[in-house]
């Protein structure tokens, strides 16, 4: 007997990717139900070779549903996730709504799988921010060997991180440039076409943006509260794939060759690091792939035990949908949930 899975936000970029990945990975689901707001009711979405019709989240009964993959934003999750959890359905939430709640585990399966045991407090598990997910996948195996003291990261984040509206805006502005039409900005604070914007999410009192704060707070919760991290998060005119320039200071020595060997064996990591033209991975090449790619690994002589590297991943997959499905797979692998229909 398989599981019954609900996907909330099924008409969005991440929701559609969740449906694709559930089918691709052969998740043992007897029934998959796409959910969204009332205005999307009846919209058709694909699940493998099947077409499913979207139902309304507001009045949906989750009492016979096992897992809910939630990708509908923080406000929706805050409103509905507690109710869904009380009905006995485990929520795996992609928003920032629950990431900093002490009673909600924040999980990247390759990094901190043991933390998942805490999900029973609220029946909610949080998915990290897309830029954090790929970062900690690359940091964890190195941290296990040499202990990381400090990380300085600059991100180059694609417009898909801002949803379909962000992708549409890049497309429309790029077209407008070529045909000499006026350029309008809606989703972003400045023009994104042929430009970079050092501003993702809202500004905080200390001058950092919320996106930068998320990376700091989430890395501490997922990996190690002792790690010091500072980030500069930049939106770039790329459709899919987040890139990060990462500088690491370790407690003990770590050579570039050691780091390559460690990362080649690490779960979720793929090292492409040749010192030649094209011997590295770009966000374009990461699109549609599950791995976190690591390139340009080199020692930093300006700091004791320093290392620099380039980390790239598909933000819609490992940064969101894939990680959520992997969390669901982890629940099953550890036999932490059973299908309700089977239990009945």
N, C-alpha and C positions, 0 to 999 in steps of 0.2 A: 504494500500500500504506500503510495507516494504522498507528498505534502501538498497542501493548498497554499499558494503564494499570492499575495496582493502586491501590486506595484502602484504606488501613489505618485502622481505626477507623470503618468505614462505617456502624455503627449509631448513632454519636454525632451530636450537633448539627452539628459542623463537617464530619464525614465525609459526612453526608447532603447538606449544602450543597455540598460538593465535587462530588458526583454530579450535583446539579441544575445547577451552573454549567458543568461539562464539557459537558453536553447543551445548555444554553442558548446557549453560545458556539460550538457546533459544532466542538468540538475533534476533530481528525482521529484518532479512536480506532476501530480495528477491533474491539477487545475491551476491556471494562472488567470488572475482577474486584474485588468487594468482599471485604475481609478483616477479621477481628476475632479476639477470643479464642475459645477452644474452646466456651465456654458460649453464644456467639452463633451457632455454626454452624447453618445452615439458616434463620436469620432472613431475611426477605425485605425488600429495599430497592428503591426506585424509581430508575430511570435513564431519564429521558424517559418514553415510554409502555411501557417494558419493566420487568419485575420480575426482579431478580437475587437469587440465593441466596448468603448469606455463607459464605465458606470460612475455614478456620483459618489464622492467620498462622504458627503455630509451625513447621509442616513444609512451608510453601509454597515451591516452587522458582521463583526469580525469574530464572533464566537466560535465559528467552525474553521477559521483561518489560522494557519500555523505561523507564518512569517510575513511581515509587511515590510517591503522595501520602500522607504519614504524618501521622495525627492521632489518636494513641493515647496521648499523654503521654510525658514525658521518660524514665521508666524503660524503657518498651517500646522507645522509639527508641534509647536507649543500647545495649540488648541486641541489637536486630535490624538497625538501619541499617547498621552496618559490614559485616555479612554480605551484606545486600542490595546494597550498593555494590560489594563484591568480586565479586558475580555479574554485574556489568556493568549493573545497573539504577540509574538516577539517583534518589536519594531527595530529595524536597522535604519537609522536616520542619517541622511546625507547632509543635512543643514548644520549650522553652528549652534542650534538651539540647546543641545544637551551636552556638548563636548566638555564643558568645564564643570558639570555637575558631578560631585564626588560619588554619587550613587549610580552613575552611568559610566560603564567602561568605554574608553576611546581606543579602538582596535585597528591595528594593521597586522594581519595574520602572520606575516613573515617576521614581525618585530616583537610583539607582546601578546602572543596567543593565550597565555595563562590568565591574563586579565579578564578574559571573557566570562569567567566563572561568576563575576559580580553582576551579571545582567539581571538576575532574578529580583533584585531590589525594586526595579521599576519596569522590568520587561522591556527595557530600551537599551540599545547599543548604538554608540555614536561612530560615525565615519569621520575621519579627519578632513581638514581642508586639503584641496587637491595639491597645493604646493608642498604641504607638510608630508603627505603620504609618500611621494617619491623620494623626498629628502631622507626620511628616517629609514626607508628600505636600504638606501646606500650607506647611511651612517652606522646602522646597527652592527653589521659584521666587523667593522673597523673598531667600533667602541668596545666590543667584546674582547678584542686583542690588546688594544693600547690605551683605552679610556680617553674619551674626548673631553677636553677642558673648555674649548670655545669654538664657535662656528660663526663665520661671517658669510652671509649668502646674499647674492643679488639674483632676483628672478626675472625671467623674460616670459611673461604669461600670455597665452593665446586668448583671443576674444571669445572663444567658446566657453571660457570660464565665467563669462558674463551672460551666458545663455544664448538662446536663438536671436534675441534682440541685438546682442553684441556682434554676432556673426553677420546678421543682416546689415548692420551699420557699416562694418568694414567693407562688405561687398558694394553697398550703395555709394559709399564715399569714394571707393577706388574707381568705380565706373564713372562717377561724376568728375573725377580728376581727368580722365581720358577724353571725355566728351565736353569738357569745359562747362559743366553745369555747376550751379551753386552747391556748396557743401553745407549740410546741416548736421548738427550734433544733438543726439537725443540720449543715448545710453551712456556715453562717455563725456567727461568734463571738457575734453578738447578733441580736435580731429584725430582719429586713429589711423587713417590711411596714410602710409608713408611717414609715420610718426611714431614716437614712443611716449607713453604717459606714465610718469613716476607716481601714480596715485591709483590705488585699488582699495575700495571700501572707504569708510569715512575717516577723517583725521581725528586723532585723539589729543589730549591735552599736552602730551610730551612731544608732539610733532610727528610721531610715528602714525602710520595708518592702521586701521583695524586688521587688515590683511597681514601686515608685518607683525602685529601683536599676536595674531593667531599662530603664526609659525613659532614664535618664541614660547608661548604657553603650551601649545600642543606637543612640541618636541620634548619639553620637560615632562609632561604627563605620560607620553607614550614611551619615551626612551630613558630619560634620567633627569630628575629635578636639579641635579648639580651642573648640568651643561649650561653654559652661557651662550646665548645666540642673539645675534643682531641681523636684521634683514632690511633690504630695500627691494620693494616689490614693484615691478614695472609691467604695464600692459603694452604688448607689441603687436604689430599688424600681421599676426599669424593666426590661421583659423583654428587649428587643433595642435596641441602639444605644448607643454610647459618646459622651459629650460631653466637651469640654475647654475650659476658660477659659485662654487662652494670652496671656501677656505677653512681648513680645520687645524686646530692646535691640539695636539695630544699630550698626555701626561708623560708618556714614554716614547722612544723613537719608533718611527714607522717610515720605511722607505717606500718609494713609488712602486718598486717591484713587489714588495710584500703586499701592498694594498691591492695591486692587480691580481695577485694570486688568491688573496682572501675573497675579493669581490667576484672572481670567476666561479668560485664554489658556493657563493651565497644565494639563497632562495630569492627569486624575483629579479635578480641582477643579471645584466648581460654587458660584459666589457668589450668595447670596440675602441681600441686605443693604439693606433699605428701612427708613428711620427712621419706622416707623409700626407700629401694632398688628399683630402677626402677620408682620411683615416679616423673619423669620428662620426658621431650620430647627430643629426639635426632634428628639430621637431617635426619636419615634414616626413622624415623616415619613421618616426615613432608612431605616427597616426595609424590607428587600427591594430596596434601591437600591445601585448600585455606586459612586456618587460619594462623595467627601469634601466635605461641605458647609461653607462658610465664611460666617459672618454676624457682625454687630456689630463690624465693622472700624472702629477709631477710634484716634486718636493719644493717647498717654499723656504728658501734660505734666510728670509727676513725675520723669521720667528723660530724659536726652538721647537723642534718636533712638529714642523708645519707641513701641510700637504694641501694642494689645490686640485680640483677636478671639476668636470662638466657633467651635469646630470640632466637627462631628458626623459620624458614619459608622456604618454597620451593622457591628458588630464580628464577626459571623459571616461576613460577605462580605469587605470590604476588609481587615478585621482578621485574617482567617484564610483561608477557602476561596478567595475570589476572588484574593487575592494569590498563593496557591500555584498556581492555574491560570494566572495571568498569568506566573509564573516558567516554567512548563512551555511556555507559548506563546513566551516569549523564547528558550528553548533551541531551539525549532523555527525561529523567525524568523532566528536567527543561524547556523542549520545546524550546531549544536554536537552534535546527536545525529541518528542515522538509525534507522529501524525495523529491529530485529534480523531480522525475518522477510524483509525486503527484502534485507538484506545477505546472508542465508543463501542 
